[in-house]
Amino acid sequence: MAAHSIDAGNCLLWCVLYSDDLYAFSWETDPGGYVRPPWDMRWLNAAEAYGLKVVGILAPNWHYRDKYDPLAMSNLAAWIAQTGLVTAFEVTNEPNNDYASYEGPTCETKLVPLTNVVTAAVHAVNPSIQVNGLERAGERKFSTCWKMEPR
């Protein structure tokens, strides 16, 4: 979890972000069979109760030959988005590592259409959810500041 405060003139921005993996095998028990896993739902609801903004990290899905199948990942992300408990998604965390090991040397060219299809599916559920697919190890592309409080 990262918490930051930033002086922005008349307002103090409090940035509270929690990021964690949402494992496909927990949410999709069989191909196309979705559930709301009790473990994840407990911590997602707790995060919401404490005012944390959640970035859900989508990980490989072992139900499919292509662990990052675009249709499967977009359907899963849309299902998770329906909980209303995720503020943003990372299509994969550090794609230059795990994702590249599955998708090979052309992984970045595959990641763009994957991110686009996931974004379309998520935005069909809730257009305010951010979706990111190009974050490399050591980078942070999300705006982690969502809450403004007057001074």
PyMOL CGO cylinders between C-alpha atoms (Angstrom):
from pymol import cmd
from pymol.cgo import CYLINDER

trace = [
    CYLINDER, 0.00, 0.00, 0.00, 1.19, 3.52, -0.75, 0.3, 1, 1, 1, 1, 1, 1,
    CYLINDER, 1.19, 3.52, -0.75, -0.04, 6.63, 1.04, 0.3, 1, 1, 1, 1, 1, 1,
    CYLINDER, -0.04, 6.63, 1.04, 1.11, 10.10, 0.05, 0.3, 1, 1, 1, 1, 1, 1,
    CYLINDER, 1.11, 10.10, 0.05, 0.07, 13.66, 0.72, 0.3, 1, 1, 1, 1, 1, 1,
    CYLINDER, 0.07, 13.66, 0.72, 0.81, 16.37, -1.82, 0.3, 1, 1, 1, 1, 1, 1,
    CYLINDER, 0.81, 16.37, -1.82, 0.49, 20.11, -1.26, 0.3, 1, 1, 1, 1, 1, 1,
    CYLINDER, 0.49, 20.11, -1.26, -1.61, 21.44, -4.15, 0.3, 1, 1, 1, 1, 1, 1,
    CYLINDER, -1.61, 21.44, -4.15, -2.21, 25.08, -3.32, 0.3, 1, 1, 1, 1, 1, 1,
    CYLINDER, -2.21, 25.08, -3.32, -5.54, 25.40, -1.53, 0.3, 1, 1, 1, 1, 1, 1,
    CYLINDER, -5.54, 25.40, -1.53, -6.07, 21.66, -1.12, 0.3, 1, 1, 1, 1, 1, 1,
    CYLINDER, -6.07, 21.66, -1.12, -4.23, 18.83, 0.45, 0.3, 1, 1, 1, 1, 1, 1,
    CYLINDER, -4.23, 18.83, 0.45, -4.43, 15.73, -1.73, 0.3, 1, 1, 1, 1, 1, 1,
    CYLINDER, -4.43, 15.73, -1.73, -4.42, 12.48, 0.18, 0.3, 1, 1, 1, 1, 1, 1,
    CYLINDER, -4.42, 12.48, 0.18, -3.37, 9.59, -1.96, 0.3, 1, 1, 1, 1, 1, 1,
    CYLINDER, -3.37, 9.59, -1.96, -4.24, 6.18, -0.66, 0.3, 1, 1, 1, 1, 1, 1,
    CYLINDER, -4.24, 6.18, -0.66, -3.74, 3.22, -2.95, 0.3, 1, 1, 1, 1, 1, 1,
    CYLINDER, -3.74, 3.22, -2.95, -3.82, -0.50, -2.41, 0.3, 1, 1, 1, 1, 1, 1,
    CYLINDER, -3.82, -0.50, -2.41, -2.68, -2.79, -5.20, 0.3, 1, 1, 1, 1, 1, 1,
    CYLINDER, -2.68, -2.79, -5.20, -2.97, -6.57, -5.23, 0.3, 1, 1, 1, 1, 1, 1,
    CYLINDER, -2.97, -6.57, -5.23, -3.31, -9.53, -7.58, 0.3, 1, 1, 1, 1, 1, 1,
    CYLINDER, -3.31, -9.53, -7.58, -6.78, -10.75, -8.46, 0.3, 1, 1, 1, 1, 1, 1,
    CYLINDER, -6.78, -10.75, -8.46, -5.96, -14.31, -9.44, 0.3, 1, 1, 1, 1, 1, 1,
    CYLINDER, -5.96, -14.31, -9.44, -8.04, -15.65, -12.32, 0.3, 1, 1, 1, 1, 1, 1,
    CYLINDER, -8.04, -15.65, -12.32, -8.34, -19.11, -10.77, 0.3, 1, 1, 1, 1, 1, 1,
    CYLINDER, -8.34, -19.11, -10.77, -10.13, -17.60, -7.75, 0.3, 1, 1, 1, 1, 1, 1,
    CYLINDER, -10.13, -17.60, -7.75, -12.62, -15.59, -9.82, 0.3, 1, 1, 1, 1, 1, 1,
    CYLINDER, -12.62, -15.59, -9.82, -13.08, -17.99, -12.76, 0.3, 1, 1, 1, 1, 1, 1,
    CYLINDER, -13.08, -17.99, -12.76, -13.29, -21.49, -11.35, 0.3, 1, 1, 1, 1, 1, 1,
    CYLINDER, -13.29, -21.49, -11.35, -14.02, -23.04, -14.77, 0.3, 1, 1, 1, 1, 1, 1,
    CYLINDER, -14.02, -23.04, -14.77, -13.74, -21.44, -18.23, 0.3, 1, 1, 1, 1, 1, 1,
    CYLINDER, -13.74, -21.44, -18.23, -16.56, -18.90, -18.29, 0.3, 1, 1, 1, 1, 1, 1,
    CYLINDER, -16.56, -18.90, -18.29, -17.72, -19.82, -14.76, 0.3, 1, 1, 1, 1, 1, 1,
    CYLINDER, -17.72, -19.82, -14.76, -17.30, -16.76, -12.54, 0.3, 1, 1, 1, 1, 1, 1,
    CYLINDER, -17.30, -16.76, -12.54, -17.63, -16.43, -8.77, 0.3, 1, 1, 1, 1, 1, 1,
    CYLINDER, -17.63, -16.43, -8.77, -16.88, -13.78, -6.16, 0.3, 1, 1, 1, 1, 1, 1,
    CYLINDER, -16.88, -13.78, -6.16, -14.23, -15.47, -4.03, 0.3, 1, 1, 1, 1, 1, 1,
    CYLINDER, -14.23, -15.47, -4.03, -14.78, -14.94, -0.30, 0.3, 1, 1, 1, 1, 1, 1,
    CYLINDER, -14.78, -14.94, -0.30, -11.11, -14.16, 0.43, 0.3, 1, 1, 1, 1, 1, 1,
    CYLINDER, -11.11, -14.16, 0.43, -10.87, -11.41, -2.19, 0.3, 1, 1, 1, 1, 1, 1,
    CYLINDER, -10.87, -11.41, -2.19, -14.32, -10.06, -1.38, 0.3, 1, 1, 1, 1, 1, 1,
    CYLINDER, -14.32, -10.06, -1.38, -13.35, -9.71, 2.29, 0.3, 1, 1, 1, 1, 1, 1,
    CYLINDER, -13.35, -9.71, 2.29, -10.27, -7.63, 1.60, 0.3, 1, 1, 1, 1, 1, 1,
    CYLINDER, -10.27, -7.63, 1.60, -11.95, -5.63, -1.20, 0.3, 1, 1, 1, 1, 1, 1,
    CYLINDER, -11.95, -5.63, -1.20, -14.84, -4.73, 1.11, 0.3, 1, 1, 1, 1, 1, 1,
    CYLINDER, -14.84, -4.73, 1.11, -12.40, -3.92, 3.93, 0.3, 1, 1, 1, 1, 1, 1,
    CYLINDER, -12.40, -3.92, 3.93, -10.43, -1.66, 1.59, 0.3, 1, 1, 1, 1, 1, 1,
    CYLINDER, -10.43, -1.66, 1.59, -13.62, 0.16, 0.63, 0.3, 1, 1, 1, 1, 1, 1,
    CYLINDER, -13.62, 0.16, 0.63, -14.64, 0.50, 4.30, 0.3, 1, 1, 1, 1, 1, 1,
    CYLINDER, -14.64, 0.50, 4.30, -11.31, 2.18, 5.08, 0.3, 1, 1, 1, 1, 1, 1,
    CYLINDER, -11.31, 2.18, 5.08, -11.47, 4.45, 2.04, 0.3, 1, 1, 1, 1, 1, 1,
    CYLINDER, -11.47, 4.45, 2.04, -8.67, 2.75, 0.11, 0.3, 1, 1, 1, 1, 1, 1,
    CYLINDER, -8.67, 2.75, 0.11, -8.68, 2.84, -3.67, 0.3, 1, 1, 1, 1, 1, 1,
    CYLINDER, -8.68, 2.84, -3.67, -7.88, -0.56, -5.14, 0.3, 1, 1, 1, 1, 1, 1,
    CYLINDER, -7.88, -0.56, -5.14, -5.82, -1.33, -8.22, 0.3, 1, 1, 1, 1, 1, 1,
    CYLINDER, -5.82, -1.33, -8.22, -6.60, -4.90, -9.22, 0.3, 1, 1, 1, 1, 1, 1,
    CYLINDER, -6.60, -4.90, -9.22, -3.76, -6.65, -10.98, 0.3, 1, 1, 1, 1, 1, 1,
    CYLINDER, -3.76, -6.65, -10.98, -4.91, -9.19, -13.55, 0.3, 1, 1, 1, 1, 1, 1,
    CYLINDER, -4.91, -9.19, -13.55, -2.66, -12.23, -13.64, 0.3, 1, 1, 1, 1, 1, 1,
    CYLINDER, -2.66, -12.23, -13.64, -2.31, -15.19, -16.06, 0.3, 1, 1, 1, 1, 1, 1,
    CYLINDER, -2.31, -15.19, -16.06, -5.39, -17.37, -16.50, 0.3, 1, 1, 1, 1, 1, 1,
    CYLINDER, -5.39, -17.37, -16.50, -4.46, -21.06, -16.49, 0.3, 1, 1, 1, 1, 1, 1,
    CYLINDER, -4.46, -21.06, -16.49, -7.81, -22.15, -17.95, 0.3, 1, 1, 1, 1, 1, 1,
    CYLINDER, -7.81, -22.15, -17.95, -6.72, -21.05, -21.41, 0.3, 1, 1, 1, 1, 1, 1,
    CYLINDER, -6.72, -21.05, -21.41, -3.92, -22.09, -23.75, 0.3, 1, 1, 1, 1, 1, 1,
    CYLINDER, -3.92, -22.09, -23.75, -3.02, -18.40, -24.09, 0.3, 1, 1, 1, 1, 1, 1,
    CYLINDER, -3.02, -18.40, -24.09, -2.68, -17.37, -20.43, 0.3, 1, 1, 1, 1, 1, 1,
    CYLINDER, -2.68, -17.37, -20.43, -3.53, -13.80, -21.50, 0.3, 1, 1, 1, 1, 1, 1,
    CYLINDER, -3.53, -13.80, -21.50, -6.37, -14.62, -23.89, 0.3, 1, 1, 1, 1, 1, 1,
    CYLINDER, -6.37, -14.62, -23.89, -7.95, -11.22, -24.71, 0.3, 1, 1, 1, 1, 1, 1,
    CYLINDER, -7.95, -11.22, -24.71, -11.58, -12.38, -24.60, 0.3, 1, 1, 1, 1, 1, 1,
    CYLINDER, -11.58, -12.38, -24.60, -11.08, -14.34, -21.38, 0.3, 1, 1, 1, 1, 1, 1,
    CYLINDER, -11.08, -14.34, -21.38, -9.24, -11.48, -19.66, 0.3, 1, 1, 1, 1, 1, 1,
    CYLINDER, -9.24, -11.48, -19.66, -11.77, -8.87, -20.77, 0.3, 1, 1, 1, 1, 1, 1,
    CYLINDER, -11.77, -8.87, -20.77, -14.68, -11.01, -19.54, 0.3, 1, 1, 1, 1, 1, 1,
    CYLINDER, -14.68, -11.01, -19.54, -12.95, -11.57, -16.21, 0.3, 1, 1, 1, 1, 1, 1,
    CYLINDER, -12.95, -11.57, -16.21, -12.12, -7.88, -15.78, 0.3, 1, 1, 1, 1, 1, 1,
    CYLINDER, -12.12, -7.88, -15.78, -15.73, -6.92, -16.54, 0.3, 1, 1, 1, 1, 1, 1,
    CYLINDER, -15.73, -6.92, -16.54, -16.95, -9.46, -13.96, 0.3, 1, 1, 1, 1, 1, 1,
    CYLINDER, -16.95, -9.46, -13.96, -14.61, -8.04, -11.31, 0.3, 1, 1, 1, 1, 1, 1,
    CYLINDER, -14.61, -8.04, -11.31, -15.55, -4.45, -12.26, 0.3, 1, 1, 1, 1, 1, 1,
    CYLINDER, -15.55, -4.45, -12.26, -19.19, -5.29, -11.50, 0.3, 1, 1, 1, 1, 1, 1,
    CYLINDER, -19.19, -5.29, -11.50, -18.30, -5.55, -7.80, 0.3, 1, 1, 1, 1, 1, 1,
    CYLINDER, -18.30, -5.55, -7.80, -17.81, -1.77, -7.74, 0.3, 1, 1, 1, 1, 1, 1,
    CYLINDER, -17.81, -1.77, -7.74, -14.79, -2.28, -5.48, 0.3, 1, 1, 1, 1, 1, 1,
    CYLINDER, -14.79, -2.28, -5.48, -11.93, -1.70, -7.94, 0.3, 1, 1, 1, 1, 1, 1,
    CYLINDER, -11.93, -1.70, -7.94, -10.81, 1.80, -8.92, 0.3, 1, 1, 1, 1, 1, 1,
    CYLINDER, -10.81, 1.80, -8.92, -8.30, 0.68, -11.54, 0.3, 1, 1, 1, 1, 1, 1,
    CYLINDER, -8.30, 0.68, -11.54, -6.84, -2.39, -13.22, 0.3, 1, 1, 1, 1, 1, 1,
    CYLINDER, -6.84, -2.39, -13.22, -3.35, -3.30, -14.31, 0.3, 1, 1, 1, 1, 1, 1,
    CYLINDER, -3.35, -3.30, -14.31, -3.78, -5.69, -17.23, 0.3, 1, 1, 1, 1, 1, 1,
    CYLINDER, -3.78, -5.69, -17.23, -0.64, -7.36, -15.99, 0.3, 1, 1, 1, 1, 1, 1,
    CYLINDER, -0.64, -7.36, -15.99, 1.96, -6.27, -13.47, 0.3, 1, 1, 1, 1, 1, 1,
    CYLINDER, 1.96, -6.27, -13.47, 5.37, -5.57, -14.99, 0.3, 1, 1, 1, 1, 1, 1,
    CYLINDER, 5.37, -5.57, -14.99, 4.65, -6.98, -18.45, 0.3, 1, 1, 1, 1, 1, 1,
    CYLINDER, 4.65, -6.98, -18.45, 8.35, -7.02, -19.26, 0.3, 1, 1, 1, 1, 1, 1,
    CYLINDER, 8.35, -7.02, -19.26, 8.66, -9.89, -16.76, 0.3, 1, 1, 1, 1, 1, 1,
    CYLINDER, 8.66, -9.89, -16.76, 5.89, -12.52, -16.42, 0.3, 1, 1, 1, 1, 1, 1,
    CYLINDER, 5.89, -12.52, -16.42, 3.82, -11.46, -19.43, 0.3, 1, 1, 1, 1, 1, 1,
    CYLINDER, 3.82, -11.46, -19.43, 6.88, -11.45, -21.68, 0.3, 1, 1, 1, 1, 1, 1,
    CYLINDER, 6.88, -11.45, -21.68, 7.77, -14.97, -20.57, 0.3, 1, 1, 1, 1, 1, 1,
    CYLINDER, 7.77, -14.97, -20.57, 4.38, -16.22, -21.87, 0.3, 1, 1, 1, 1, 1, 1,
    CYLINDER, 4.38, -16.22, -21.87, 3.95, -14.04, -24.93, 0.3, 1, 1, 1, 1, 1, 1,
    CYLINDER, 3.95, -14.04, -24.93, 7.53, -13.90, -26.19, 0.3, 1, 1, 1, 1, 1, 1,
    CYLINDER, 7.53, -13.90, -26.19, 9.54, -11.13, -27.88, 0.3, 1, 1, 1, 1, 1, 1,
    CYLINDER, 9.54, -11.13, -27.88, 6.48, -9.49, -29.47, 0.3, 1, 1, 1, 1, 1, 1,
    CYLINDER, 6.48, -9.49, -29.47, 4.75, -9.13, -26.11, 0.3, 1, 1, 1, 1, 1, 1,
    CYLINDER, 4.75, -9.13, -26.11, 4.45, -5.33, -26.25, 0.3, 1, 1, 1, 1, 1, 1,
    CYLINDER, 4.45, -5.33, -26.25, 2.68, -5.42, -29.61, 0.3, 1, 1, 1, 1, 1, 1,
    CYLINDER, 2.68, -5.42, -29.61, 0.25, -8.01, -28.18, 0.3, 1, 1, 1, 1, 1, 1,
    CYLINDER, 0.25, -8.01, -28.18, -0.26, -6.02, -24.98, 0.3, 1, 1, 1, 1, 1, 1,
    CYLINDER, -0.26, -6.02, -24.98, -1.75, -2.98, -26.74, 0.3, 1, 1, 1, 1, 1, 1,
    CYLINDER, -1.75, -2.98, -26.74, -4.76, -4.82, -28.25, 0.3, 1, 1, 1, 1, 1, 1,
    CYLINDER, -4.76, -4.82, -28.25, -5.15, -6.82, -25.01, 0.3, 1, 1, 1, 1, 1, 1,
    CYLINDER, -5.15, -6.82, -25.01, -5.29, -3.60, -22.99, 0.3, 1, 1, 1, 1, 1, 1,
    CYLINDER, -5.29, -3.60, -22.99, -7.74, -2.06, -25.47, 0.3, 1, 1, 1, 1, 1, 1,
    CYLINDER, -7.74, -2.06, -25.47, -10.19, -4.98, -25.29, 0.3, 1, 1, 1, 1, 1, 1,
    CYLINDER, -10.19, -4.98, -25.29, -9.98, -5.11, -21.48, 0.3, 1, 1, 1, 1, 1, 1,
    CYLINDER, -9.98, -5.11, -21.48, -10.52, -1.35, -21.32, 0.3, 1, 1, 1, 1, 1, 1,
    CYLINDER, -10.52, -1.35, -21.32, -13.61, -1.58, -23.55, 0.3, 1, 1, 1, 1, 1, 1,
    CYLINDER, -13.61, -1.58, -23.55, -15.10, -4.37, -21.42, 0.3, 1, 1, 1, 1, 1, 1,
    CYLINDER, -15.10, -4.37, -21.42, -14.38, -2.58, -18.13, 0.3, 1, 1, 1, 1, 1, 1,
    CYLINDER, -14.38, -2.58, -18.13, -15.67, 0.75, -19.41, 0.3, 1, 1, 1, 1, 1, 1,
    CYLINDER, -15.67, 0.75, -19.41, -18.90, -0.93, -20.53, 0.3, 1, 1, 1, 1, 1, 1,
    CYLINDER, -18.90, -0.93, -20.53, -19.43, -1.69, -16.82, 0.3, 1, 1, 1, 1, 1, 1,
    CYLINDER, -19.43, -1.69, -16.82, -17.97, 1.52, -15.36, 0.3, 1, 1, 1, 1, 1, 1,
    CYLINDER, -17.97, 1.52, -15.36, -16.22, 4.14, -17.53, 0.3, 1, 1, 1, 1, 1, 1,
    CYLINDER, -16.22, 4.14, -17.53, -14.51, 5.75, -14.52, 0.3, 1, 1, 1, 1, 1, 1,
    CYLINDER, -14.51, 5.75, -14.52, -12.31, 2.69, -13.85, 0.3, 1, 1, 1, 1, 1, 1,
    CYLINDER, -12.31, 2.69, -13.85, -8.75, 3.28, -15.07, 0.3, 1, 1, 1, 1, 1, 1,
    CYLINDER, -8.75, 3.28, -15.07, -7.05, 0.52, -17.04, 0.3, 1, 1, 1, 1, 1, 1,
    CYLINDER, -7.05, 0.52, -17.04, -3.28, 0.32, -17.54, 0.3, 1, 1, 1, 1, 1, 1,
    CYLINDER, -3.28, 0.32, -17.54, -1.28, -2.21, -19.51, 0.3, 1, 1, 1, 1, 1, 1,
    CYLINDER, -1.28, -2.21, -19.51, 2.10, -0.70, -20.15, 0.3, 1, 1, 1, 1, 1, 1,
    CYLINDER, 2.10, -0.70, -20.15, 3.66, -0.32, -16.70, 0.3, 1, 1, 1, 1, 1, 1,
    CYLINDER, 3.66, -0.32, -16.70, 7.13, -1.79, -16.45, 0.3, 1, 1, 1, 1, 1, 1,
    CYLINDER, 7.13, -1.79, -16.45, 9.02, -2.75, -13.30, 0.3, 1, 1, 1, 1, 1, 1,
    CYLINDER, 9.02, -2.75, -13.30, 9.81, 0.39, -11.33, 0.3, 1, 1, 1, 1, 1, 1,
    CYLINDER, 9.81, 0.39, -11.33, 7.25, 2.61, -13.12, 0.3, 1, 1, 1, 1, 1, 1,
    CYLINDER, 7.25, 2.61, -13.12, 3.96, 3.96, -11.79, 0.3, 1, 1, 1, 1, 1, 1,
    CYLINDER, 3.96, 3.96, -11.79, 1.57, 5.31, -14.41, 0.3, 1, 1, 1, 1, 1, 1,
    CYLINDER, 1.57, 5.31, -14.41, -1.63, 5.57, -12.41, 0.3, 1, 1, 1, 1, 1, 1,
    CYLINDER, -1.63, 5.57, -12.41, -2.70, 8.81, -10.86, 0.3, 1, 1, 1, 1, 1, 1,
    CYLINDER, -2.70, 8.81, -10.86, -2.79, 7.58, -7.28, 0.3, 1, 1, 1, 1, 1, 1,
    CYLINDER, -2.79, 7.58, -7.28, -4.55, 10.70, -6.01, 0.3, 1, 1, 1, 1, 1, 1,
    CYLINDER, -4.55, 10.70, -6.01, -8.31, 10.49, -5.98, 0.3, 1, 1, 1, 1, 1, 1,
    CYLINDER, -8.31, 10.49, -5.98, -9.45, 12.16, -2.77, 0.3, 1, 1, 1, 1, 1, 1,
    CYLINDER, -9.45, 12.16, -2.77, -9.38, 15.94, -2.25, 0.3, 1, 1, 1, 1, 1, 1,
    CYLINDER, -9.38, 15.94, -2.25, -9.92, 17.48, 1.15, 0.3, 1, 1, 1, 1, 1, 1,
    CYLINDER, -9.92, 17.48, 1.15, -10.15, 21.26, 1.72, 0.3, 1, 1, 1, 1, 1, 1,
    CYLINDER, -10.15, 21.26, 1.72, -7.55, 22.75, 4.05, 0.3, 1, 1, 1, 1, 1, 1,
]
cmd.load_cgo(trace, "trace")
